[in-house]
C-alpha cells in the first residue's frame, strides 16, 4: 500500500511523527555541536534526511496517484522507527556525556553535592558563590536565604538566631546545634591570593564530635562525683578507725585497771609472801608500761583469759551452750565478760557468772548471783564503751536490773 492510499488520519499521524523527529534532531545537533562536534554533525545530517523525507511525504499526500515519488507506507514506518531509535541513542549519549565531562556548571554542581556549607563573598557581604547546604543552614538559623554574608556571620557570632537552635559556642568560630539535632561549626577566613579581598565562609558538620564531647563531659562529672564520694568514704573510714582505736584503748584501760584493782584488793585481804608481793608489783608495772606505750598485752585465747581473770577475782564462770568459734564473736564475748566481772565484784559482790549462749543467731546473756540492784542501772564507762563496740559491729545490747542484773547482746544477722 502506498503512502497516499493510507487513510487521512494515518497520513497526518506519520507526518506529525516525522516532524517531531526533525525538530528533535535539530535540537540535538545544536546542543551536541557545543559539546561534541562529531555527534553534532551526524545529527545535522540526519536532520537533513528527515527534512527531505518530510518534503517527500507532503508531496505524495498532495499529488496522490500523480506523485512521481510513490512512497510505500511500510518504508515510512521503518524509516521513522529507525530515526526514533537513533534520536533516543543520541539523547542518552548526550546526557551521559554531560555527567562524565566538565562543564561551566561542574564547579557549582560539585559544591552542591558537598555536605559542607560553602559561601564565597565580597568585602561588602555580597555572595559570589553559595552552595545549597549553606543556604539551607541560613534558612534554619535565621529564617532567610543567604543574601548578606557579613550580616549572617555577625548574627552567628552574637547568637542572634531562631530560638529553635541552640548556640554551643559563640565568638569567632561559632558552633550551633540545629533543630534537627545536627551540630555545625562555622569558620570564616580570607581567600588566599585574592586581590579583591573576597572571603570564604565554611560550615562543617561536627555532630559526632559534639555528642562525643557531651559523653566525655558526662563521664567526667560522674568521675568527679565518685571521687567526692570516695574522699568522703575515706574520711568516714578514717574517723571510724580512730574512734574504734580510742574506744578500744578506753576499754583496755578500764578493764585492765578494774581487773588489777579488784585482784589487788582481794589479795590484800590476806597476808602476802615476798614472792606474791613482787609478782603483784610486776603485774602493775607491766600494765602501766603497756598503757603508756599504747601497746596491747599479748593474749592467747580470749575466753581462756576471761576464765583466768574470773579465777583471779574469785568468781566462778559457768557457760551454758556452745562457745563461739568465730574470732570476732569470741572477742566480743570476752569484752562483755571482763566488763561484767568487774561490775559483779565491785558492785554486786557476786561469786558466780552465768553465761547463756545461743548460736543461731549468735547472742548471749550474762547474769550474776550478787546483790540485786536497788535502782535502774545508769551505764558508765565500761558498759557505755561496750555498747558502742556492739552497735558499731551492727549488734544490739540490752541491760536490765530487775528482777536481777542481766546483760543481753545479739550479734548482727
C-alpha positions in Angstrom: 0.0 0.0 0.0 1.3 3.4 -1.0 1.5 6.3 1.5 -1.2 8.3 -0.4 -3.5 5.3 -0.2 -3.5 5.4 3.7 -6.4 6.9 5.5 -6.2 10.7 6.1 -5.7 10.4 9.9 -2.8 7.8 9.3 -1.1 10.2 6.9 -1.4 13.1 9.4 0.0 10.9 12.2 3.0 9.8 10.1 3.7 13.4 9.1 3.5 14.6 12.7 5.8 11.8 13.8 8.3 12.8 11.1 8.0 16.5 12.0 8.7 15.7 15.7 11.8 13.7 14.8 13.1 16.5 12.6 12.7 19.1 15.5 14.3 16.6 17.9 17.4 16.1 15.7 17.7 19.8 15.1 17.7 20.5 18.8 20.2 17.6 19.5 22.5 18.8 16.8 22.6 22.3 18.3 23.4 21.0 21.8 25.9 18.5 20.5 27.9 21.0 18.4 28.8 22.9 21.5 30.0 19.8 23.5 30.9 17.1 20.9 31.4 18.3 17.3 31.2 14.9 15.5 27.9 14.0 17.2 26.5 17.4 16.2 27.5 16.9 12.5 25.8 13.5 12.4 22.7 14.9 14.0 22.7 17.7 11.3 22.9 15.1 8.5 20.0 13.1 10.0 18.0 16.3 10.3 18.5 17.0 6.6 17.4 13.4 5.7 14.3 13.9 7.8 13.6 17.2 6.2 13.8 15.5 2.7 11.6 12.7 4.0 9.1 15.2 5.3 9.1 17.0 1.9 8.5 13.8 0.0 5.6 12.8 2.2 3.9 16.1 1.8 4.4 16.0 -1.9 3.0 12.5 -2.1 0.0 13.4 0.0 -0.8 16.4 -2.2 -0.5 14.7 -5.6 -1.8 11.2 -4.8 -1.5 9.0 -7.9 0.2 11.7 -9.9 3.1 11.8 -7.5 6.4 11.0 -9.1 7.5 9.5 -5.7 5.1 6.6 -4.9 6.4 6.0 -1.3 5.4 2.7 0.2 3.8 3.0 3.6 6.0 0.3 5.2 9.1 2.3 4.2 7.7 5.3 6.1 7.1 3.3 9.2 10.5 1.7 9.0 12.4 4.9 8.5 10.6 6.7 11.3 11.2 3.8 13.6 15.0 3.8 12.8 15.2 7.6 13.2 13.4 7.3 16.6 15.9 4.8 17.8 18.8 6.9 16.7 17.4 10.0 18.4 16.9 8.1 21.7 20.5 6.8 21.5 21.8 10.3 20.7 19.9 11.8 23.7 21.3 9.1 26.0 24.8 9.8 24.8 24.4 13.5 25.3 23.1 13.1 28.9 25.9 10.6 29.8 28.4 13.0 28.2 27.0 15.8 30.4 27.6 13.8 33.5 31.1 12.5 32.7 32.7 15.7 31.4 33.4 19.0 32.9 31.3 22.0 32.0 30.7 25.5 33.2 28.2 24.2 35.7 30.5 21.5 37.1 32.0 23.6 40.0 28.6 24.6 41.2 27.2 21.1 41.0 30.3 19.7 42.9 29.8 22.3 45.6 26.1 21.5 45.9 27.0 17.8 46.4 29.2 18.5 49.5 27.7 18.1 53.0 29.7 21.2 53.9 28.2 24.7 53.7 30.3 26.9 51.4 30.0 30.6 50.6 32.4 33.0 48.8 31.5 36.6 49.2 33.0 40.1 48.6 34.0 42.6 51.3 30.6 44.2 51.4 29.0 40.8 52.1 27.6 40.2 48.6 27.7 36.4 48.0 29.6 35.4 44.9 29.0 31.6 45.1 26.8 29.8 47.7 26.0 26.1 47.7 22.7 24.5 48.7 24.0 23.4 52.1 24.9 27.0 53.2 21.5 28.3 52.0 19.8 25.5 53.9 21.7 26.4 57.1 20.9 30.1 56.7 17.2 29.3 56.5 17.4 27.0 59.6 19.3 29.6 61.7 17.8 32.9 60.5 14.7 32.0 58.5 16.1 33.6 55.3 18.3 32.5 52.4 21.9 33.9 52.5 21.9 37.4 50.9 24.4 39.3 53.1 27.2 37.1 54.3 28.7 39.7 56.6 25.4 40.2 58.4 24.8 36.4 58.6 28.2 35.7 60.1 27.8 38.6 62.6 24.5 37.2 63.8 26.1 33.8 64.3 28.9 35.3 66.4 26.3 37.1 68.6 23.9 34.2 68.9 21.1 36.1 67.1 19.4 33.1 65.6 16.0 31.4 65.8 15.1 30.1 69.2 14.8 26.5 67.9 18.6 26.4 67.5 21.0 26.1 70.5 24.3 28.0 70.5 27.1 25.8 71.8 29.9 28.3 71.3 29.8 32.0 70.3 32.6 34.3 69.1 35.0 34.0 66.2 34.3 30.3 65.4 30.6 29.8 66.5 29.1 26.3 66.8 25.3 25.7 66.7 23.1 22.7 67.4 20.2 23.0 64.9 16.6 22.0 65.4 17.3 18.6 63.7 20.0 17.8 66.3 22.8 18.3 63.8 25.7 20.4 65.1 27.7 22.8 62.7 30.9 24.8 63.3 31.3 28.0 61.2 34.7 29.3 60.1 35.4 32.5 58.2 38.8 33.4 56.5 40.2 35.4 53.7 40.6 33.8 50.3 44.4 33.4 49.8 45.9 35.3 46.9 42.6 37.2 46.0 43.4 40.9 45.4 39.8 41.9 45.8 39.7 40.8 49.4 37.0 38.2 49.0 36.3 35.9 51.9 35.1 32.3 52.4 32.6 31.1 55.0 32.5 27.3 55.8 30.1 25.3 57.8 31.4 21.9 58.9 29.2 19.2 60.5 30.5 18.3 63.9 27.5 16.3 65.3 29.5 13.2 66.1 32.3 15.3 67.8 29.6 17.2 69.8 28.0 14.0 71.1 31.4 12.6 72.0 32.3 15.7 73.9 28.9 15.6 75.7 29.5 12.0 76.6 33.0 12.8 77.8 31.7 15.7 79.9 29.1 13.4 81.5 31.7 10.8 82.3 34.0 13.5 83.8 31.1 14.7 86.0 30.4 11.1 87.1 34.1 10.5 87.9 34.2 13.7 89.9 31.1 12.6 91.8 32.8 9.2 92.5 36.0 10.9 93.6 34.0 13.1 96.0 32.2 10.0 97.4 35.5 8.1 97.8 37.1 11.0 99.6 34.0 11.2 101.9 34.1 7.5 102.4 37.8 7.6 103.2 37.2 10.4 105.7 34.5 8.3 107.4 36.6 5.2 107.4 39.5 7.2 109.0 37.1 8.6 111.6 35.7 5.1 112.3 39.2 3.6 112.7 40.2 6.5 115.0 37.1 6.2 117.1 37.5 2.4 117.2 41.1 2.7 118.4 40.2 5.3 121.0 37.3 3.1 122.2 39.5 0.1 122.3 42.1 2.0 124.3 39.5 3.2 126.8 38.1 -0.3 127.3 41.6 -1.7 127.7 42.4 0.9 130.3 39.1 0.5 132.1 39.1 -3.3 132.1 42.8 -3.5 132.9 42.6 -1.1 135.9 39.4 -2.7 137.1 40.8 -6.1 137.0 44.1 -5.1 138.7 42.4 -3.1 141.4 39.9 -6.0 142.2 42.7 -8.6 142.2 44.9 -6.4 144.4 42.1 -5.7 146.8 41.3 -9.4 147.0 44.9 -10.4 147.6 45.5 -7.7 150.2 42.7 -9.2 152.4 45.2 -11.9 153.5 48.9 -11.6 154.2 51.1 -11.9 151.1 54.5 -13.6 150.9 57.5 -11.7 149.5 57.2 -13.5 146.1 53.5 -12.7 145.9 54.1 -9.1 146.6 56.8 -8.9 143.9 54.6 -10.6 141.4 51.7 -8.2 142.1 54.1 -5.2 141.8 55.5 -6.6 138.5 51.9 -7.1 137.1 51.1 -3.4 137.9 54.4 -2.2 136.3 53.8 -4.2 133.2 50.2 -2.9 132.9 51.2 0.7 133.3 54.0 0.3 130.8 51.6 -1.1 128.2 49.2 1.8 128.8 52.0 4.4 128.4 53.3 2.9 125.2 49.8 2.2 123.7 50.6 -1.4 123.1 48.2 -4.3 123.8 49.0 -7.1 126.1 49.9 -10.3 124.3 46.9 -12.5 124.7 46.2 -16.2 124.0 42.6 -17.3 123.5 40.3 -14.5 124.8 37.8 -16.8 126.5 40.6 -18.7 128.3 41.9 -15.4 129.5 38.4 -14.4 130.7 38.3 -17.6 132.8 41.8 -16.8 134.1 40.6 -13.3 135.2 37.5 -14.7 136.8 39.7 -17.2 138.8 41.9 -14.3 140.0 38.8 -12.4 141.1 37.4 -15.4 142.9 34.3 -15.6 140.6 33.0 -18.9 139.1 32.3 -18.6 135.4 29.7 -21.0 134.0 28.9 -21.3 130.3 25.6 -22.7 129.1 25.6 -23.5 125.4 28.4 -23.9 122.8 31.2 -21.3 122.9 31.5 -19.4 119.6 34.3 -20.3 117.2 34.3 -17.0 115.2 37.2 -14.9 116.4 35.1 -11.6 116.4 32.3 -13.3 118.3 34.8 -14.7 120.9 36.4 -11.2 121.3 33.0 -9.6 121.8 32.1 -12.2 124.4 35.4 -11.6 126.2 34.9 -7.9 126.4 31.4 -8.4 127.8 32.7 -10.9 130.4 35.5 -8.6 131.6 33.1 -5.7 132.0 30.5 -7.9 133.8 33.2 -9.5 136.1 34.5 -6.0 137.2 31.0 -4.8 137.9 29.8 -8.0 139.5 32.8 -8.0 142.0 32.8 -4.2 142.6 29.1 -3.5 142.9 27.2 -6.8 143.4 29.8 -8.8 145.4 29.0 -11.8 143.2 30.8 -15.1 143.3 29.3 -16.6 140.1 28.6 -15.5 136.5 26.2 -17.5 134.3 26.6 -17.1 130.5 23.8 -18.4 128.3 24.9 -18.7 124.6 22.7 -19.1 121.5 24.2 -20.0 118.2 21.5 -19.1 115.5 21.6 -16.2 115.5 24.6 -15.8 117.8 23.9 -14.0 121.1 24.4 -14.3 124.8 23.2 -13.1 128.1 25.2 -12.7 131.4 23.8 -12.6 134.9 25.4 -12.9 138.4 24.3 -14.2 141.8 25.2 -11.0 143.6 23.2 -8.3 145.2 20.1 -7.2 143.2 20.4 -3.5 142.0 18.4 -1.2 144.2 17.6 1.2 141.2 17.8 1.3 137.5 21.4 0.9 136.3 22.9 4.0 134.7 25.5 2.9 132.2 29.0 4.2 132.9 32.5 3.9 131.3 32.6 0.1 130.9 29.0 -0.5 129.8 29.0 2.6 127.6 32.2 1.6 125.8 30.8 -2.0 125.3 27.5 -0.6 123.9 29.4 1.5 121.3 31.5 -1.5 120.3 28.4 -3.7 119.9 26.5 -1.1 117.9 29.4 -0.4 115.6 29.5 -4.1 114.7 25.8 -4.0 113.9 24.6 -5.8 117.0 22.1 -4.9 119.8 22.8 -4.6 123.6 20.2 -4.5 126.4 20.8 -4.1 130.1 18.1 -4.9 132.7 18.3 -4.5 136.5 15.0 -6.3 137.7 14.4 -8.9 138.9 18.2 -9.3 138.7 21.1 -7.8 136.7 21.2 -9.2 133.1 23.3 -8.1 130.1 21.9 -9.4 126.7 23.8 -9.0 123.4 22.6 -10.1 120.0 25.1 -10.4 117.1 24.3 -8.9 113.7 22.3 -11.1 111.4 
